[in-house]
Amino acid sequence: MTTTVSRSSNSVLVFKQQFHGTAVACAKKHPKQIKKENLAKRASKLAEFERTKPSPIVSQNTPFFGVLHTPASAYGSTNDTQHFLSQDDRQFLFEQTPRDFVEKSHLGAVEGVEEALKHEQSKVAALEKIVGLQNGNAKAVQLWNIQQTIDWFKKKDGDTGSPEVQAAILTVRIHNLHSHLQQHRKDKHNYKQLRTMVHKRAKILKYLKTKSLDRYHTCLNELGLQPRAVEGEITL
């Protein structure tokens, strides 16, 4: 029994000595060493902060981007048209106009209404191919995307100048140019243009934030952007 108590006492004594030695060592740590360690921790946190900073170029996917086309997806589109034709425009051109033409030209009386309409529909089919987005080039696709962007973000009919619309249009152009630069990495001129657009968008969003914090955050969410991607110093 005495031996057990003695061993226990010795263990406690050794622990106290180790604890005391550690405390003394910490207490004797030189201020320069403490400062060095603090600076190292701060640098580590800063590096981690920068590492996790969201891209100021590539947005997260949102429902808005689902209405846009790439040149590849536009090629498979059969319902979308170039030249900003609305649904009413298409109905007028492709449905109403052939009927009116047959009626007013009296072709129906000569060829028969069905035959005359069939003849006009062949012209309509050719016109649909000409104005179809699937036959448009990359510029036509971007113009179509910009029109969809205006329709999505506009506050009222004819709105092309609100901060939301301007920021969204720049975002579409940024994505388009970024995609181009991924394939043409030596294109320095367009790289400078990309940087200019990113900073211009940040300036517009900063202005929107001063007008309405709610509108600012709503716009960011719809564009798939985080505040850290557009606020403060932006490096590309």
C-alpha positions as CSV (number, residue, x, y, z in Angstrom):
1,M,0.0,0.0,0.0
2,T,2.8,2.4,0.9
3,T,4.6,1.6,-2.4
4,T,1.5,2.4,-4.4
5,V,1.1,5.8,-2.7
6,S,4.7,6.5,-3.2
7,R,4.5,5.8,-6.9
8,S,1.4,8.0,-7.2
9,S,3.1,10.9,-5.4
10,N,6.1,10.6,-7.7
11,S,3.9,10.7,-10.8
12,V,2.2,13.8,-9.6
13,L,5.5,15.4,-8.8
14,V,6.9,14.6,-12.3
15,F,3.7,16.1,-13.9
16,K,4.0,19.3,-11.9
17,Q,7.6,19.6,-12.9
18,Q,6.8,19.2,-16.6
19,F,3.9,21.7,-16.4
20,H,6.0,24.2,-14.5
21,G,8.8,23.8,-17.1
22,T,6.4,24.4,-20.0
23,A,4.9,27.4,-18.4
24,V,8.3,28.9,-17.7
25,A,9.4,28.3,-21.3
26,C,6.3,30.1,-22.6
27,A,6.8,32.9,-20.1
28,K,10.4,33.3,-21.3
29,K,9.5,33.4,-25.0
30,H,11.2,36.4,-26.5
31,P,8.8,39.2,-27.7
32,K,10.4,39.0,-31.1
33,Q,9.5,35.4,-31.3
34,I,5.9,36.1,-30.3
35,K,5.7,38.8,-32.9
36,K,7.1,36.5,-35.6
37,E,4.6,33.8,-34.7
38,N,1.7,36.3,-34.8
39,L,2.8,37.6,-38.2
40,A,3.1,34.1,-39.5
41,K,-0.5,33.3,-38.3
42,R,-1.8,36.5,-39.8
43,A,0.0,35.7,-43.1
44,S,-1.5,32.2,-43.1
45,K,-5.0,33.6,-42.5
46,L,-4.6,36.2,-45.3
47,A,-3.3,33.5,-47.7
48,E,-6.3,31.3,-46.9
49,F,-8.7,34.3,-47.3
50,E,-7.2,35.0,-50.8
51,R,-7.3,31.4,-51.7
52,T,-11.0,31.1,-51.0
53,K,-11.9,34.4,-52.7
54,P,-14.5,33.8,-55.4
55,S,-13.7,34.5,-59.0
56,P,-14.6,38.0,-60.2
57,I,-15.1,36.6,-63.7
58,V,-16.9,33.2,-63.5
59,S,-20.3,33.3,-61.9
60,Q,-22.1,30.5,-60.1
61,N,-24.9,28.9,-62.0
62,T,-28.3,30.5,-61.5
63,P,-31.7,30.3,-63.3
64,F,-30.9,33.4,-65.2
65,F,-28.1,31.7,-67.1
66,G,-30.5,28.9,-68.1
67,V,-32.3,31.3,-70.5
68,L,-29.0,32.1,-72.4
69,H,-27.4,30.4,-75.3
70,T,-23.9,29.4,-76.2
71,P,-23.1,29.2,-80.0
72,A,-23.3,25.4,-79.5
73,S,-26.7,25.3,-77.8
74,A,-28.0,28.0,-80.3
75,Y,-27.2,25.6,-83.2
76,G,-29.8,23.1,-81.8
77,S,-32.4,25.8,-81.1
78,T,-35.4,25.8,-83.5
79,N,-37.7,28.3,-81.7
80,D,-35.4,31.3,-81.2
81,T,-34.8,34.0,-83.8
82,Q,-32.3,36.7,-84.5
83,H,-33.0,40.4,-84.9
84,F,-34.9,40.8,-81.7
85,L,-38.1,39.4,-83.1
86,S,-40.8,39.0,-80.4
87,Q,-43.5,36.3,-80.3
88,D,-45.9,38.8,-81.8
89,D,-43.5,39.6,-84.6
90,R,-43.1,35.9,-85.4
91,Q,-46.9,35.4,-85.4
92,F,-47.3,38.3,-87.8
93,L,-44.6,37.3,-90.2
94,F,-45.0,33.5,-90.2
95,E,-48.8,33.1,-89.8
96,Q,-50.8,36.2,-90.4
97,T,-48.8,37.6,-93.4
98,P,-49.1,34.5,-95.6
99,R,-52.9,34.4,-95.1
100,D,-53.3,38.1,-95.7
101,F,-51.2,37.9,-98.8
102,V,-53.2,35.1,-100.3
103,E,-56.4,36.9,-99.5
104,K,-55.4,40.3,-100.9
105,S,-53.6,39.0,-104.0
106,H,-56.5,36.9,-105.1
107,L,-54.2,33.9,-105.5
108,G,-56.7,31.8,-103.7
109,A,-59.2,32.4,-106.5
110,V,-56.7,31.4,-109.1
111,E,-54.8,28.5,-107.5
112,G,-57.2,27.6,-104.7
113,V,-56.7,28.7,-101.1
114,E,-55.0,25.6,-99.9
115,E,-52.5,25.5,-102.8
116,A,-51.8,29.2,-102.5
117,L,-51.2,29.0,-98.8
118,K,-48.9,26.0,-99.3
119,H,-46.9,28.0,-101.8
120,E,-46.6,30.9,-99.3
121,Q,-45.6,28.6,-96.5
122,S,-42.6,27.4,-98.4
123,K,-41.5,31.0,-98.5
124,V,-42.1,31.3,-94.7
125,A,-40.0,28.2,-94.1
126,A,-37.1,29.8,-96.0
127,L,-37.5,33.0,-94.1
128,E,-37.5,31.1,-90.7
129,K,-34.2,29.5,-91.6
130,I,-32.7,32.9,-92.4
131,V,-33.8,34.6,-89.2
132,G,-33.4,31.4,-87.0
133,L,-30.8,31.8,-84.2
134,Q,-29.5,28.3,-85.1
135,N,-28.1,29.9,-88.3
136,G,-26.6,32.9,-86.6
137,N,-23.0,33.5,-85.8
138,A,-21.4,34.1,-82.4
139,K,-22.2,37.8,-82.5
140,A,-25.9,37.1,-83.2
141,V,-26.0,34.7,-80.3
142,Q,-24.5,37.4,-78.0
143,L,-27.0,40.0,-79.2
144,W,-29.8,37.5,-78.5
145,N,-28.4,36.9,-75.0
146,I,-28.3,40.6,-74.3
147,Q,-31.9,41.0,-75.3
148,Q,-32.8,38.1,-72.9
149,T,-30.8,39.8,-70.2
150,I,-32.7,43.1,-70.6
151,D,-36.0,41.3,-70.5
152,W,-34.9,39.5,-67.3
153,F,-33.6,42.5,-65.3
154,K,-35.6,45.4,-66.6
155,K,-37.7,47.3,-64.1
156,K,-40.1,48.5,-66.8
157,D,-40.5,48.3,-70.5
158,G,-37.7,50.1,-72.4
159,D,-35.4,49.9,-69.4
160,T,-31.8,49.5,-70.7
161,G,-30.0,51.8,-68.3
162,S,-30.8,50.6,-64.7
163,P,-27.8,49.4,-62.7
164,E,-29.1,45.9,-62.7
165,V,-29.5,45.8,-66.5
166,Q,-26.1,47.3,-67.1
167,A,-24.4,45.0,-64.6
168,A,-26.1,42.0,-66.1
169,I,-25.2,42.9,-69.7
170,L,-21.6,43.3,-68.6
171,T,-21.7,39.9,-66.9
172,V,-22.9,38.3,-70.2
173,R,-20.1,40.1,-72.1
174,I,-17.6,39.1,-69.5
175,H,-18.5,35.4,-69.7
176,N,-18.5,35.6,-73.5
177,L,-15.0,37.2,-73.6
178,H,-13.7,34.8,-70.9
179,S,-14.8,31.9,-73.0
180,H,-13.0,33.4,-76.0
181,L,-9.8,33.9,-74.0
182,Q,-9.8,30.3,-72.8
183,Q,-9.2,29.4,-76.4
184,H,-7.0,32.4,-77.4
185,R,-4.7,32.9,-74.4
186,K,-2.3,35.3,-76.3
187,D,-5.1,37.7,-77.1
188,K,-3.7,40.6,-74.9
189,H,-6.0,43.2,-76.3
190,N,-9.2,41.4,-75.3
191,Y,-7.6,40.5,-72.0
192,K,-7.3,44.2,-71.2
193,Q,-10.9,44.6,-72.4
194,L,-12.0,41.9,-70.0
195,R,-10.3,43.6,-67.1
196,T,-11.9,46.9,-68.0
197,M,-15.4,45.3,-68.0
198,V,-14.9,43.6,-64.7
199,H,-13.9,46.8,-63.0
200,K,-16.7,48.7,-64.8
201,R,-19.3,46.2,-63.5
202,A,-17.9,46.5,-60.0
203,K,-18.3,50.3,-60.2
204,I,-21.9,49.9,-61.3
205,L,-22.7,47.4,-58.5
206,K,-21.0,49.7,-56.0
207,Y,-23.4,52.5,-57.1
208,L,-26.4,50.2,-56.9
209,K,-25.4,49.3,-53.3
210,T,-25.5,53.0,-52.3
211,K,-29.0,53.2,-53.8
212,S,-30.5,50.1,-52.4
213,L,-28.9,47.3,-50.4
214,D,-31.8,44.9,-51.1
215,R,-31.6,45.5,-54.9
216,Y,-27.8,45.1,-54.7
217,H,-28.0,41.7,-53.0
218,T,-30.8,40.5,-55.3
219,C,-28.8,41.5,-58.3
220,L,-25.7,39.6,-57.0
221,N,-27.8,36.5,-56.3
222,E,-29.3,36.5,-59.8
223,L,-25.9,37.0,-61.4
224,G,-24.3,34.2,-59.3
225,L,-21.8,36.7,-57.7
226,Q,-20.6,37.0,-54.2
227,P,-19.9,40.4,-52.6
228,R,-16.2,39.5,-52.2
229,A,-16.0,39.0,-56.0
230,V,-17.0,42.6,-56.7
231,E,-16.0,44.6,-53.7
232,G,-12.6,45.9,-52.6
233,E,-9.5,45.3,-54.7
234,I,-10.1,43.1,-57.7
235,T,-7.2,41.2,-59.2
236,L,-7.4,39.1,-62.4
